[in-house]
Each structure stands twice: as C-alpha cells, then as structure tokens.
Amino acid sequence: MLQLRNQTPFVPAMFLFPDERGVDTLYVALKGAFELRGGALFVAEKQQPLVMADEYVGEPGSSGLKKAGEAHLLKPGTDVLVSGEVHAPKGRPVDSCLASVRVGPVRQVLQVFGDRKWKGGLVAPRISSPEPFTRMPLMWERAFGGTHEVGEGHVLAEARNPVGQGFRGKRSGSEMVGRALPNLEDPQHLMSSISDAPAPVGLGPVAPAWEPRRRFAGTYDEAWQTRRAPYLPQDFRPEFFCTAPPALRVREGLKGGEVVECLHLSPEGGHRFTLPRCELAVTVRIAGKPEPVIMRLETVLLEPGAGRLSLGWRGAIGCDKRALKIEEARFEVQSLEGVED
C-alpha cells in the first residue's frame, strides 16, 4: 500500500500523470504557508491544501481566474502571483496611485485609477476624471480587455484578457461614450484614445484559454485523435502551466532568499522581506529502492493585505511500468532559513 510520510509542517500531495511524452510519472508537490508579522515570517499555524482545479471569480469563461489548479505536470521557472487589493496611501481617498511588487529579478508596476468612463468630446471621446477610491481589487476584470459582439455568433475579444474593460473592437466613437476604462494600467503605456489597445496588466493568474497560455496548449486535431490521444499533443509546451502574467515569470527559477518588495498592496503601505530558503529532502521508494526527487520552487503567492505568503515546490520521477510498485513517498525539511521560530 502506498504510504505518504510527511515530516514537514507543510501540505504534501502526489499525482500520477503521463508526462509530455506519455510516460507515466509520479509528481510530488509540497505547499507551505507563512505569516508575515512585524516584518518577519513565521510558519503558518494553519496550512493551506493544494487547489485541485481552477477556481474562477464567477462563471468559468466569463470571469477571471481566482486560483490556479495545482494538480499538473512540471512548469518551467517560477510563477509570482499576488492576490488581494491595492490600498490608497495612508487609507485616504485618491484619484490614482502607484502599486508595485518585486520578487528577485521580476517587477510589475501598476498605475491604479478610480472608476472612469469615456465621455463625449468635440472631436473624439475623452476620459472622465477618476472617482476617488481607498481600495481597488486586483482582478483581471479591472484591467484592459473585454469583448465586442459584432454579429450573431461573431465576437471580437482581447485574447489576453476577454473579461476586462476598455476594449473597443469595432465600436464607433459614440458607442464608446459611457463605457468604462481599466482601473489597472501600465504607467509607461497609459490609455489616451479609444483606439489604444495596451497589453493588460495584472498580478493574478492567467486563465488557460487566454493568451499567452493558450498558444502553448498544442494542437488537438484529427491527427492527434487518431495517433496521439489521450496523451498531450506533440506540440504541447510546459509553459502552458505557467499562470503568472509574463512580467512576473522567473524563467530561470527562484531558489529562496530573494528580496520581496510590495508597495500599496496592504494597509501598511509597504512590505520588504526575503523569501524563505527551504532545503527539502523528498524520496520515493519504488520496488524497495529509494529514489531522491529534486524539488523546485514553482510558485510564489503573495497576499500582502492578509499578511500571508505561500510557496509551492514540485518534483517528478518517471515510473513507467512501475506505477503499481510505488510504495512510499517521504517528505523532510533539511533546513529552513529566513523564518522565525
């Protein structure tokens, strides 16, 4: 009988999937939750289970991804994600403010506006003054994007964010009057015209049907059905599992110990700390033989407003024709730096 021996304070999981080549592979994962208090990190008393399937803000297909599923193959590099809200400086209402996150080599800056609309102008629609705000949710619904139904069954969409706002499609200038602009923008590429189509900016997970993830999913055509199914297409790429916005993907991967800086993502205004550095020892015993598994840090999820941090590690070991001989998976922490007792 397969036994899972967890000697860590974190939550382990195992998944048996065919890899990209169709080889049965055991994927082992470990998820660790930490609390940020007074500028220091502590192992959370209550750990969080892995998310087994994608969870959306509302209806799948018509809303943004709230939590990305964590039952999957290996992903290249490390995803950095942020969940929560932008907080106005000192909690006082503002028309606009900057918010940012930096983790090691990656950084994303947002220009955050209160609600705005296009209003009529002498020549073309112009932007209304922003409504003051104290909090702004970090949702793809607040970023640039959207759809435009131009005929029965024919819909134009911003492929990188079809649930956002500000997308013109084929609307006339008068049709854009009264329509909302995005609250979250790139300060280097602010909208000024109804024809502007900047890259959507956000800090949360990208849905699998959106670009850039969709392009990595592979081709599911008749040739795949007859020659390859149920395995992944030959042109499938593991970048499909990377859910972070492009600016927050660390392609070379994070190790732990990197500096984290957050601005206006919590009532406190700013946070600065270093990621925990955790050395793991994970061993899988197959047919009586223990085999070590290399674990890599795949996901960093920041929740600054709640004072929470989550790290996700994953490793894999091929077990083709040996799946029924897997006896045990053992998880141990060899060292944990950057965390208070």
N, C-alpha and C positions, 0 to 999 in steps of 0.2 A: 504494500500500500504506500502511495506517495505521501511523504511527510514533509511539512514545511516547518523548519526550525528557525524562529526569529529571535535573535539575541540582540536586537536593536530597539530603540524607543520609537521606531518609525513603522509604517504600514507596508508590508511586502505584498507582492502579487506575482502570479505566474500565468503565462498564456502559451498555449501550443498552437502555432500557426505555421503554414508553409511560408518560407521566405520568398523573395522576389524570383528566385529560380525554381520554386516549387518544392524545396527541400524542407521537410518537417523540422521545425526549430522551436526550442524552448526559450521564451523571452521571460526574463526575470526583471521585476521592477521594484523600486523602493521609493516611497514618498514620505518626506519629512516636513513637518510643520514647526515653525518657530514663531515666537512672540518678540516684538520689539518694544522694549520698555526703557525709558530714560536713556535712549541711545545705545542700549546693549541688547544683544539677542539671547533668548533662552529657548530651550526645547519646550514646545507647547505641551501642556498637560493633556490636552485633548487633541489627538492626531486626526487627520482627515483621510477618509478612504479614497481610493482611486476612483475617478469618474469613468464608468464603464461605457458610456455612449455620449455623443454630443448633446449638449443641452442648450436650447435657444432662449432668447429673451421672450419670444412669443411663438407664433407658428413657424415651424421649420420652412424655409423657402421664402418667407416674407418678413423675417426678422434676423437680427444679428446673432452670432454665436456667443453665448454667455460663458459656457465652459466647454473646452475641447475634450473629447473622449481620450482616455489614457490606455486603452487596450489596443495596441498597434505594434507594428514592426519597429525596428530601429529608425531613428531620424538622424540625419547628419547635423552636426553642430548643436547649438543650444538656443532654445527659444527664450526670449524675455517678454513677459506679459505683465500688464498692470490692470487691476480691477478696482473699481471704486468711482470716485468723483474728483473733479477739480474744485478746490476751495479758494474763494477770494481772499486776498491778503488780509490778515487780521480779522477775517469774518465780516468785513464791511462791504456793502454792495458796490460793485464796479460794473462798468460797461464792457471792459475787456481786461484780460491779464494773460501773462505767460504761464505755462506749466511745462515741466520737463522731467525726464528720467534719464539717468545714465547708469549703465552697469558695465564696468570694464571698458571695452573698446566701442560700445554702441551707445547712441544717444538719440533721443527724439524730443524735439521742442514743439509745443503747440501754442498757437495764438487762440485764445478762447474768448468768444464773443457771447454776449447775451442774445436773446432771440432777435432776429432781423428779418425783414422782408424786402422784396423788390417793390418799389413804388414808382408811380408814373413820373416821367421826366419830359422835358421839352423835345429831346431827340430820342432818347432811349431810357429804359428803366434805370433807376438809381437805387442805392442801398439806403434803407432807413436807419435811423440811429438805433444802436443796440439797447435792449431793455436791461436794466441793472439786474445782476444776479449775485448770489453768495455761494451757490453750489451749481455745478454742471456735471451731469452724469457722463462717464466715459463709455459711450455707446456708439456703435457704427451708425445708428440712426441719426446721430448728431454731426456726422462727418459728411463731406461732399459725396454725392452719389444720387441714386434713385432710378426711376424708370419712366417711360413715356409710351403709352399705348397709342399707336398711330393708325391702327386699323383693327378690324376684327381678327383676333388671334395673332396680331403682329405687335410685338413690344420691343422698343429700344431700351437698353439698360447700360448703366455704368458697370462694366463687368467686374471691377474691383470692389464695388460696394453698391449693389442694387437696392439696398434699403435706406440709403442716405437721402440728403436733400440738397437741392441746388442744380441738379442735372436738367439741362434744357431739352435735350432730344431735338425734336423738330417744332417745338413750341414757338410761336411768334412772340415779339416783344410784349404785346398787350396780354398774351396768355401767361406771361411770366409775372406780371404785376400781381402782388398779393402772395406770391409763393415764397416759401422760407429759404433762407440761405443757411449754410452749415454753421454750427457753433464752433466746431473744431477745425482749424486751418493751419497750414504751414506758414509761419511768419515770413518765409522767403518767397512764397507764391500765393499771396492773398488775392481773393477774387475782387474784381472791379467791374466786370462786364458779365451780362447774362450768357455770353458765349464762352466764358472761361470754363475749362474743364481740368482743374488741378488734380494731381494724384490724391486720393483720400488719405487722411492721416488719422491714426488712432493708436491705441495702446493695447487693445484686446485681441482675442483670437480671430483669425480669418476663417470663414466658413469653407468647407471643402468644394463647394460648387462655384466659388468666386476665384477670380484671378488674384495672385499668381498660382494658387494651389491647383486649380483645375487643369492647367496645362501639363502638370506632372502626373495626372491620373492614368494616362495611357489610352490606347485605342481599343474600344470594346465593339468590334465589328463582327461580321460573319466569319472571317478568318480566325478571330480569337475564339468564337463559339465552337468552331469545328476542330481547332488544333490545340487550343491552349486552356480553355475553361476547364475547371473552376479557378485555375491559377491566375495570378496577375499578368497583364499583357507584357510582352517583351519590351515595349517602350515605356513601361511604368518607371517612375523615378522616385526614390525615397524622400525627395524634397516635398512630396505630397503631404507627408506627415508633419512638416514644419508649419505650425499655426501662427507664429508671431508675424506681425507686419514686417515687410522687408527690412526696414531700418533697424529693427530690433532682433534680427537673426545674427547670431555669432557663428559664422561658418566654421571657424577653427575650434569652436567649443570653449566653454568655460570650465575651470578646474575647481573654483572656490578660492576665496581670498581676494577677489576683485572688489574694487570700491563701488558702492551704490550711492547715488545722489538723487533725491527726489525734491522737486520744488512745486509747492502749491497743490500737492496731491493729498494733503491731510490738513486738519485744522491747525496743526502746529506750524505749518508753513513749509518747513524743510526737514529732511532727514539725510544723514550721512552715516554710513556704516560699511562694513565689509562682509561679503558673503561668507558663510561658514565653509571651512575646508574639511571635508569628511573623507577619510580613507576607509573604504569598505572592503570586506573580505566575503565574497559570495562563492559558494561551492555547490555544485550539483553532482550527486552520486548516481551514476548510471551503471547498472550491472555490477555493482560492488566497487566501481572505480570512481574516486572523487575527481572532479574536473573543475578547475577555477574558472570563474566568469569575470571578464573585465567589465566594470560598471562605469558608465559615462554620465556626466551631468547633462540631462537633455532639456530640462525645463526649469525656469526661474519665474515664479509667480509672486508679484508684489501686491500687497493690499495695504498701502500706507495709511489710509484712513482708519482701518481696523487694527493697525499695528501688527500685521501678520506677514509672514514670508513662507513660501512653500517651495521646496526643491524636489525635483524628480530625477532619479537615476534609472538607467536601464542597461541591460546587457543581454547577450544571446549566446546560445550554444546549439550547434547543429546536432540533431538526434535522429536523423533519417533511419528508419528500420529499427530504431532503439527506443522509440517513444514509450512502449509498454515496459521498458526496463528502467525507466527513471524511478529512483527510489526516494531521493531526498534532496531538498534544497535548503541550504543553511545560509543565514544572513548574520553578519557580525560587523560591528564598528571597531576598526583598529585604532583610529584616532579621530577626534573632533575638535577642531580649532576655531576660535572666533565666537565661541558660545560660552555664556556664563553658567556656572553650576546652580 
